[in-house]
Amino acid sequence: MGVFEFEKFAKGTNDVAQTLAECTGKGAITIIGGGDSVAAVEKAGLADKMSHISTGGGASLELLEGLVLPGVAALTDA
């Protein structure tokens, strides 16, 4: 993924987004996490082809790693 904001550098990012969209269409679960990744997929016009869009990039990664998120822990303890 690259500097998708500039057309001459966007091809790689768009190709990754297109491949993910195709994988989703074949039954894969695709999760786009993080503001820049979400913006890239939206700019490519493929956001609706993904399984899930999340603006919580770092938090999403920590959750997938199995780490405890403070906000979720607070809700669990309430």
C-alpha positions in Angstrom: 0.0 0.0 0.0 1.4 3.4 -0.9 0.6 7.0 -1.3 -2.8 6.4 -2.8 -3.7 10.1 -2.6 -1.5 10.7 -5.7 -2.7 9.0 -8.8 0.8 8.1 -10.1 1.4 6.1 -6.8 -2.1 4.7 -6.3 -1.9 1.6 -8.5 -0.4 -0.8 -5.9 -2.9 0.3 -3.3 -5.8 0.0 -5.7 -4.6 -3.5 -6.8 -4.6 -4.6 -3.2 -8.1 -3.2 -2.6 -9.3 -4.9 -5.8 -7.8 -8.3 -4.8 -9.4 -8.0 -1.3 -12.8 -7.2 -2.9 -12.5 -10.3 -5.2 -11.6 -12.5 -2.2 -14.7 -11.2 -0.3 -16.8 -12.1 -3.3 -15.4 -15.7 -3.1 -16.4 -16.0 0.6 -13.3 -14.6 2.4 -13.8 -12.3 5.4 -12.0 -9.0 4.7 -11.5 -6.5 7.5 -10.2 -3.0 6.6 -8.8 -1.3 9.7 -7.4 2.2 10.1 -8.3 5.6 8.8 -5.8 5.6 5.9 -6.7 2.1 4.8 -10.4 2.9 4.9 -9.9 6.1 2.9 -7.9 4.2 0.3 -10.7 1.5 -0.1 -13.3 4.2 -0.2 -11.4 6.2 -2.8 -11.1 3.0 -4.9 -14.9 2.7 -4.7 -14.6 -0.8 -3.1 -15.7 -0.2 0.5 -19.0 -1.9 -0.1 -17.2 -5.0 -1.3 -15.4 -5.6 2.1 -16.8 -7.6 5.0 -16.1 -5.0 7.6 -14.7 -1.5 7.7 -13.3 -0.2 11.0 -11.6 3.1 11.8 -9.8 1.6 14.8 -6.6 0.5 13.1 -4.3 0.0 16.1 -7.1 -1.0 18.4 -8.3 -3.6 15.8 -4.9 -5.1 15.6 -4.6 -5.3 19.4 -8.0 -7.0 19.6 -7.0 -9.5 16.9 -3.8 -10.2 18.9 -5.9 -11.1 21.9 -4.9 -8.1 24.0 -7.3 -6.5 26.5 -8.6 -3.1 25.3 -9.1 -0.7 28.2 -12.5 0.5 26.9 -13.8 -3.0 26.5 -12.5 -4.0 29.9 -14.3 -1.1 31.5 -17.6 -2.2 29.9 -17.0 -5.8 31.0 -16.4 -4.7 34.6 -19.4 -2.5 34.7 
